[in-house]
Amino acid sequence: MEFPFKTKICGVTSADDGIMVASSGADAIGLNFFSSGKRYIKPDQAKIVVDAVVETHSEFVVVGVFVNEPAEAILEIVKTVRLMTVQLHGDEEPELVPVLKELGSAAGLDFDIIRAIRTSPRSETEALDLPSVTAEAQKWVDAGVDALLIDAATPHEYGGTGKQVDWEGFSKIKIDVPVLLAGGLTPENVADAISVAHPFGVDVASGVESSPGRKDRDKTFAFVKAAEERLSAQ
């Protein structure tokens, strides 16, 4: 099955923003279930967002972002909120992937799994540590993930930092699943990022916000337009 999205707006915290993002032409939203995160959303509120979005955009993909949660807790939220994709964004080990898939299948749940790999921000390194990133990526591919996401790391933060990945280094990653680019993307630079990095798709949080968790309509629409035009030209 083809991976279901290329443009994702992450860190949505309200139904109004979810509907707005869906109407922008984006393919997916991310809901952050990391309770210490700036964009945390409680599962009951997340269900309200999903119900509102899916009512008018039935093909829209809803991704749950998790940080260091046990399999049982993840699956409970997948079931309650009706998530289509699980994104592992913490310090999890690859062994979690087959556990999630086996327990999910037994519970009648069908979802994709993305693994986020955090790298040093471009401003703090001359180049992406390609051998290290490739080795880490391959471990997760071997474990059965459906896609990877490369993000820029900041100590004690898990995504949404606004830091950029080394785009040129990203372009050299060769792996057998779709690889998404995140980290410091904005409406102004996403086209250039795609031209240099050649990702399968892109993911943004802070770059389309008026404040953490509050999405700006103009920025969101501009980001999606610029991203999809350049992605379709690859």
N, C-alpha and C positions, 0 to 999 in steps of 0.2 A: 504494500500500500504506500502511495506517495505521502511524504510528510505533509501535514495539513496546513502549515502557515509559513509566511515569509516576513510579515511585518507584525510586530507585537509591541503593544503599549503596556508597560508593566507598572505596578504600584497603583492600580485603580482602587479607590476607596468608597465610591458612591455609585448608586444606580444612574444618576444623571450623567456622571462622567462615563460610565460604561456604555450607555446608549449613545452618547456623543462620539466616543471612540469607534463604536461599531459603525456609525453613520459616516465616519471619516474615510472609510474604505480600508482601514486596517483589518488584518486577518484574525487577530487574537488580542486578548487582554490577559494581564498577569495579576493575580490576587496574592498578596504577600501574607503568609500565615506565620511569619517569624515575629513572635510577640514583642521582641525588643527592637524591632525595626521601625523606622520613621513612617512607613507606609503599611503598617500592620492593619489587617481587617479581621474582625472576629467572624467565625464561621456562620453565625446566624445572619450577620449583615452581608456576608459574601453571598449567601443564598438569595437574599433580596436582589442583589446586583445581578446575579446569574438569571434569575427568573425574569427580571425586567429586560435584560438584553436578549435572551433566547426567544422571548415572546415575539420580538420584531425582527430578529436576525438569527434564524434557526441554524445557519451554517457556521456561525461565529465560534471560534475556538476559545475556551476558557482554560487558562493554565493556573495551577496552584503552585506557588513557590514555597518550598519548605527548607528549613535549616535545622539539621541535627534532630529531626523528629523520628521516633520509632515507627516501624512499618504499620503497626496497628492504628496509631494516631493518624497517619497519613491516609490510610484507607477509609477510616471513619469520615474524614473530611471529604474525600473523593466521593463517597456515597451520599453524604448529606448535602453537599453543595452542587453535586453533579459536574465534577471536573472532567475535562477531556484529556488533560495532560498534567503530569506531575513533573516539576522542575526541582531537582536536588541542588541546593545552592550553598551547602555548608561543608562540614568536614566528614561527610559520610564516606563509607568504604564501598567499593564496587559490589561486594557481596549482598548489599541491600537490594540491588536491582532484581535478581531472580526471586528473592523473597517476596518483593512487592508484586511481581508478575504472577507468581504461583498463588499467593493468598488472594490477589485481586481476581484471578480467574476462578478460583473456588467460590468467591462471593458473587460471581456474575458481573464483575466490573471490567470494563474495557477502556484502557487509557494508554497513551504514549508516555515515555519517560525521557526527559532531557537532563543531562548532567552539565552543570556550569563548572568550568575550569577557570580559576582566578589566576591572573598573571600580574607581573609588575607593571605599573602604569608606564606609558611611553615616555613620560618626562623624567623617569627615574632609571631608565636603562637604555643602553645603546640599541639593543635589538631583543626581540623575543627569544627566550631560551627554547629554540625549536625542538631540540632532542628531548628535553624534559617535558615540554607540553605534549609532544607527539606520543611519548611513552605513557604519560598519564591518560591521554585520550584513548589510546589503544586498550588500556585496562578496562575502561568503561564500555568501549565498543564490544570487547570480548564478553563482558558481563551482560550485554543485551540492550543497552540504551538505544533509543530511536533517533536521537540527535544530541549534539553537543552545543554548548554556548560558551564563548570565550569572553571573559569580562576582566576588567582591571581591578586589582585588589587594593584595599586600604585596610590597615590593621584594625581589627575589631568591628569591621563593617562587612556586610554580605550583600553587595550590589547597590545600585543607585547612588554611586559615589561621584559620578561626573568625570571620573578619570578615564583617559583614553588608552586603548590597547595599541600596541605596535602594529599598524595596519599592514605594512610591508611584510613583517614576520608572519602575520596571520595568513597572508596570501600563499605562504609556502607550506601550510599545514595540509597534509594529504592523508585522508582518513575515509573510511567507507560508510559514513553516515553524514547527513546534512550538518553543517557547522554554521551557527549563527554568531553574528558579531554584536557585542554590547559594549558599553563603556564610553561615556562622554559624547555620545551622538546627539546632534541637534538638527533642526531644519536647515541650518546654514552649512553644516559639514557632512551630512549623511551621503550626499551624492558623491563627494570626493572620497569618502571612506569606502564606499562600494566600488568605486573605480579602481582604488588601490588594493583593497583587501579581497575583493571578489567573493564575498560570503554567500551562502545559500539564502540567508535572510538577516534581518536586523531587529534589535530589541532596544527600547528606550524607556527611561523612567524620568530622571530629573530634567532631561533636555526638552521636555514638552510640558513643564509644570510652571504654575504661578507660585506654588509653595509645595512642600513635600506632601504627596498624596492628592493634590488638587491639579487636575489637568487643564491646560490652557487650550481653548478651542482653536484659535488661530495657529498656534504652534503645532498642535496635533495634526490639523489638516495639512499644513505646509510640510511637515515631516513625512507624512504618509505619501503625499503627492511626489515629493522629491525622491523618496526611497523607491516607490514602485516604478517610477519612470526609469530610474537607473538599473534597478533589478531586472526589469523586462528587457533592457537593452544588452544585458550580458550574454 
